[in-house]
């Protein structure tokens, strides 16, 4: 039986890959649904031929050219084309109960077992390069004529209605409306209708229609991740693009410049707004259709996933009669949804609330919503000037894009109005720098801004197939708080075998307190702002996301791949002048043990502070160490939980010096936040090794 070696191990054994290159590839692979071999090829470390030849030598398997075989239809139907493309496998020939297949990755044992079970045959595996397999799939599986047959047999959607939005250039008082009876419509009309209706039913947020060299690929974005849905023949490309343009009132003759359009869809009594964007590319116009479902866009603030430690101060901020709340994050991070949730909380008959949006995504009762139109000069800045003459109590500004808009918005916040707006920045601290970079005076930032909320969206574990799992193999690369139990979704019909269903927000709230205002009014760096924020109790997005791992809402891989890790490093310039970045705080009742540890650490350049009977909490707050070493006495362990609950020490490494009999209670220690144990009798080398390992990831 073949030993189940990993591809990276085989390539390094053969000298085709260095340990450093493998490590780089593994880092690049994190959070991506890609095989390691594919990542290595994309990084240019190896090519697909080298991978195939190496595997052939190591596994003693035959290397084949798929073009030398002519599989019959009986053989081809054993492995569906979609499976062949996704798993990079090609059926070569069938002899009795033995099916010979070519694989780009013969180490994919799961696929081999699945295919053997599905076909009921014994599999004989040969190796071929990725490109060779893809060429064989293109040559032997269905032709474009078959795809046309599929298009002609698409299901009809008699209950689908596209509604074109009124053009600003047309003086019509009514929307131009068209109903298409799809059962009688030509194939292209039915295809486009089917794609949009299917995306709505699948819970997709976007549809990507992407021209490729040999076909047109359609992908849906579901729960923030793109998924290949179908590839169509190249010859229908122009017809599909024209059809999408027709339903969104775009110029079908203009193929050289980007266009933006709008439409709406009525499906099974559900109204869905469509935002269409076209972009010329090398192989033709790419189209992205954004689906805005009002029934899913308006979410109560308490249902967004905001923790109580953030929700309470957030409510206090937007409950003020004047000031500014900024919500920040990249495109698609849920900023607008958060603002709508806040508006639902503050709207009353006693308040005049006006929104300026580009475009208006969801319609809210009891609120005046205004759409921006840059093409006629109705910009955010111009609209905001007019709105302020309408005596608003609360103004929601879709986005602050320039200095003019920022100045008007901040002055509005200083003169009795409460302003809500968004910026495209990575985190709360970067928002302050961004406002000053675009030209806003620091005193306006400190006086007008009440709070900044940064956010991201991460995928939830599917509740239908949620199971406990082993800790990730790569978790030791990070110095992070202990997680009692890890969970994942094993994949089911409800989540399309992804293991994830739906998304939850991850948040970071920065309140503008007196200390932060003083710092902003002086010269500062972002590191200075982070230290100040940490001392004020700011919880970073990564900390919030980690809590969601502990609560079993999401996975380690999801957080690592999507949430930036912002380490807040605290120091104290007023301390003794020694290097606090290398300060180690020791709590131990054994003076001889302290002396041994202190000598070893000071020889390595560490600044050591120690105590045999001092108050652990008070000393930790005062000294702000980068590492804590403590004994496992009951009084010391009782203080650890309180230390971990303080945001500035949430990630401070803690090493416990314990007696051998404590090994049975290690689990309790990890729950308290201990990173590592060193058991007595004390071995200084082991202690230094533990410290060095932790510091590398600190």
KAQUI-V112957 format. One record per residue. N is the residue number from 1. OMEGA is omega in degrees with one decimal (999 if undefined). Layout:
N:OMEGA
N:OMEGA
//
This chain:
1:-177.6
2:176.8
3:-173.7
4:177.6
5:178.1
6:-177.9
7:-178.9
8:178.9
9:-179.8
10:-178.0
11:177.7
12:177.2
13:-178.6
14:179.3
15:178.8
16:-174.1
17:174.9
18:178.6
19:-179.6
20:178.6
21:178.2
22:179.0
23:177.9
24:-179.4
25:179.2
26:176.4
27:-179.7
28:-177.4
29:-174.5
30:176.7
31:-179.1
32:179.4
33:-177.4
34:174.6
35:-179.3
36:179.7
37:178.8
38:179.8
39:179.8
40:178.9
41:179.8
42:178.3
43:177.5
44:-179.5
45:-179.1
46:172.2
47:-174.0
48:177.8
49:178.9
50:178.0
51:-178.0
52:-178.4
53:179.8
54:179.5
55:178.4
56:-178.2
57:-175.0
58:-173.7
59:-179.8
60:177.3
61:179.9
62:172.9
63:-174.0
64:169.8
65:-176.0
66:179.9
67:178.5
68:-178.4
69:176.0
70:-177.0
71:178.5
72:178.3
73:178.4
74:179.5
75:-175.8
76:-176.4
77:178.3
78:178.9
79:-179.3
80:-178.3
81:-178.7
82:178.3
83:179.8
84:-179.1
85:-175.5
86:-176.3
87:-179.0
88:179.9
89:-177.9
90:178.6
91:-175.3
92:-178.8
93:-179.7
94:177.3
95:-176.8
96:179.4
97:-177.6
98:178.7
99:177.9
100:-179.3
101:173.3
102:179.5
103:174.1
104:178.9
105:-179.3
106:175.7
107:178.3
108:-174.6
109:-178.0
110:179.0
111:179.6
112:180.0
113:179.9
114:-178.3
115:178.2
116:179.6
117:-177.0
118:-176.9
119:-176.4
120:-176.3
121:172.1
122:-175.2
123:172.2
124:-171.3
125:171.0
126:-176.8
127:173.6
128:179.9
129:-179.2
130:-178.8
131:179.9
132:178.8
133:179.8
134:177.1
135:179.0
136:178.1
137:179.5
138:-175.4
139:-169.3
140:178.6
141:179.6
142:177.8
143:179.1
144:179.1
145:178.4
146:178.4
147:176.5
148:178.3
149:178.3
150:-179.4
151:-178.6
152:-177.7
153:179.9
154:178.8
155:178.4
156:178.1
157:-177.0
158:-176.3
159:179.5
160:178.3
161:173.5
162:-179.6
163:178.9
164:177.5
165:-178.8
166:178.2
167:179.1
168:-177.8
169:-179.4
170:-176.1
171:-176.4
172:177.3
173:-178.8
174:173.0
175:175.4
176:-170.9
177:179.5
178:176.6
179:-179.6
180:173.1
181:-168.6
182:179.0
183:-179.8
184:-174.9
185:177.4
186:-174.4
187:-176.6
188:178.8
189:179.9
190:180.0
191:-178.9
192:178.6
193:-179.9
194:-178.8
195:-177.2
196:179.9
197:179.7
198:178.3
199:178.5
200:-179.1
201:-179.2
202:-178.9
203:-179.8
204:175.8
205:-178.8
206:171.0
207:177.9
208:175.5
209:-167.4
210:174.9
211:174.5
212:-176.9
213:-174.1
214:-179.2
215:175.8
216:-177.6
217:175.1
218:179.2
219:173.8
220:169.9
221:-178.9
222:-177.4
223:174.6
224:-178.3
225:178.5
226:-179.8
227:176.3
228:-178.8
229:-176.6
230:172.3
231:-178.7
232:-177.6
233:-176.0
234:-173.5
235:177.5
236:-174.8
237:-176.5
238:-178.9
239:179.1
240:-179.4
241:179.0
242:-179.6
243:178.5
244:179.0
245:-178.7
246:-177.3
247:-178.8
248:175.4
249:177.4
250:-179.0
251:-176.8
252:179.3
253:-178.8
254:-179.6
255:-175.3
256:-177.0
257:177.4
258:176.7
259:175.3
260:-179.5
261:-178.9
262:173.8
263:177.8
264:-177.5
265:172.9
266:-177.0
267:178.9
268:178.3
269:177.2
270:177.2
271:178.9
272:177.0
273:179.7
274:173.6
275:-173.2
276:176.8
277:176.5
278:-179.1
279:178.2
280:177.5
281:-176.5
282:-175.6
283:179.7
284:-176.7
285:173.0
286:179.8
287:172.1
288:178.7
289:177.8
290:-177.7
291:-178.8
292:-178.5
293:-177.8
294:-177.9
295:178.7
296:-176.0
297:-178.7
298:-174.8
299:177.4
300:-175.5
301:-177.5
302:-178.2
303:-176.4
304:-177.3
305:179.3
306:-178.7
307:-178.0
308:-179.6
309:177.6
310:-175.4
311:-177.4
312:177.8
313:177.5
314:178.2
315:178.5
316:-178.4
317:-176.0
318:173.9
319:179.4
320:-179.6
321:177.8
322:-177.4
323:-177.3
324:172.9
325:180.0
326:176.4
327:-172.1
328:179.6
329:179.6
330:176.7
331:178.0
332:-178.9
333:175.3
334:-177.7
335:-177.7
336:178.4
337:178.3
338:179.9
339:176.8
340:178.5
341:177.0
342:180.0
343:178.1
344:179.9
345:-171.9
346:-176.7
347:174.4
348:-179.6
349:-178.8
350:-177.6
351:174.6
352:-177.0
353:-179.8
354:177.2
355:173.6
356:-172.2
357:177.7
358:-4.2
359:172.3
360:-173.1
361:-179.8
362:-177.3
363:-177.4
364:177.4
365:175.3
366:179.5
367:176.4
368:-178.1
369:-175.0
370:177.8
371:178.4
372:177.7
373:-177.4
374:-175.0
375:178.6
376:176.9
377:178.9
378:-175.0
379:177.4
380:-177.4
381:180.0
382:-179.4
383:-178.0
384:176.8
385:-179.3
386:-178.4
387:-178.0
388:174.8
389:179.7
390:177.6
391:180.0
392:170.4
393:-178.7
394:178.2
395:173.9
396:-177.4
397:-174.2
398:-178.6
399:171.3
400:-173.9
401:-173.2
402:-176.9
403:-177.6
404:179.5
405:-179.2
406:-178.8
407:-179.9
408:-178.9
409:-178.8
410:178.9
411:175.1
412:179.5
413:-179.4
414:-173.9
415:171.0
416:178.6
417:171.5
418:-173.8
419:172.9
420:179.1
421:179.6
422:170.9
423:175.7
424:175.3
425:-173.5
426:-176.9
427:-175.2
428:-178.0
429:179.1
430:179.1
431:177.7
432:178.7
433:-179.1
434:-179.9
435:179.6
436:178.9
437:-179.0
438:172.6
439:-179.7
440:-180.0
441:-179.6
442:-178.3
443:176.0
444:178.6
445:-176.7
446:-176.9
447:-172.7
448:-172.9
449:178.1
450:-178.8
451:178.9
452:179.0
453:176.0
454:-177.0
455:171.7
456:173.0
457:175.7
458:-176.1
459:175.2
460:171.5
461:179.1
462:-177.7
463:-177.3
464:-175.9
465:-178.3
466:179.5
467:173.0
468:-179.3
469:178.7
470:175.3
471:179.6
472:-177.7
473:-175.2
474:-173.5
475:179.6
476:177.7
477:-176.3
478:175.3
479:-172.0
480:-179.9
481:-177.9
482:174.6
483:-176.7
484:-177.9
485:174.5
486:178.6
487:172.4
488:172.2
489:-177.8
490:179.5
491:179.1
492:-179.3
493:-178.1
494:-176.0
495:-178.9
496:177.4
497:178.1
498:-175.5
499:-179.8
500:175.9
501:-178.5
502:180.0
503:178.3
504:-178.4
505:173.6
506:-167.2
507:177.5
508:-176.2
509:176.5
510:176.9
511:-177.9
512:179.0
513:-174.8
514:-178.3
515:179.6
516:178.3
517:179.6
518:-179.5
519:-179.0
520:-179.3
521:176.7
522:172.8
523:-175.2
524:170.6
525:178.5
526:176.1
527:176.8
528:-179.9
529:179.6
530:179.4
531:179.8
532:179.6
533:-179.0
534:179.5
535:178.8
536:176.7
537:179.3
538:178.6
539:-175.5
540:177.2
541:-178.3
542:176.6
543:179.1
544:178.9
545:-179.5
546:175.6
547:179.7
548:171.8
549:-179.7
550:-179.8
551:177.4
552:-178.7
553:-176.4
554:-175.4
555:176.4
556:-177.8
557:-179.7
558:-178.4
559:-178.1
560:-175.2
561:-171.8
562:-173.7
563:179.2
564:179.4
565:177.7
566:178.5
567:178.5
568:-177.1
569:-177.0
570:169.8
571:-176.6
572:-175.0
573:-177.8
574:-178.2
575:-169.9
576:178.9
577:178.0
578:-176.3
579:-178.2
580:177.8
581:178.8
582:-177.7
583:177.0
584:-179.1
585:-176.3
586:172.9
587:-175.9
588:179.0
589:-176.5
590:-176.1
591:178.8
592:179.0
593:177.7
594:-178.5
595:179.9
596:-178.9
597:-178.1
598:-179.4
599:-178.6
600:-177.4
601:179.9
602:175.2
603:178.4
604:175.6
605:179.3
606:173.8
607:-171.8
608:172.4
609:-174.3
610:177.5
611:176.1
612:-178.2
613:-177.5
614:177.5
615:-174.0
616:-178.1
617:-177.1
618:-179.5
619:179.2
620:178.0
621:-176.8
622:-172.4
623:-179.2
624:-175.0
625:173.1
626:178.7
627:177.3
628:172.5
629:-176.6
630:173.6
631:-178.2
632:176.1
633:-173.3
634:-177.3
635:178.6
636:-178.4
637:-179.9
638:-178.6
639:-174.1
640:-178.5
641:179.0
642:178.1
643:179.8
644:-179.7
645:175.6
646:-170.3
647:-176.8
648:179.3
649:-177.4
650:-176.6
651:178.6
652:-178.8
653:178.2
654:176.1
655:-177.5
656:172.6
657:-171.3
658:174.1
659:-175.7
660:-175.7
661:179.3
662:-176.9
663:-180.0
664:-178.0
665:-178.9
666:-177.5
667:177.4
668:-179.9
669:177.9
670:178.1
671:179.0
672:177.4
673:177.4
674:-179.0
675:-176.8
676:177.9
677:171.0
678:-171.6
679:177.2
680:3.1
681:-172.3
682:173.1
683:-175.0
684:179.7
685:178.5
686:179.0
687:179.5
688:177.7
689:178.6
690:179.8
691:-178.9
692:179.7
693:-179.3
694:-176.9
695:-179.4
696:-178.9
697:-175.7
698:999
//
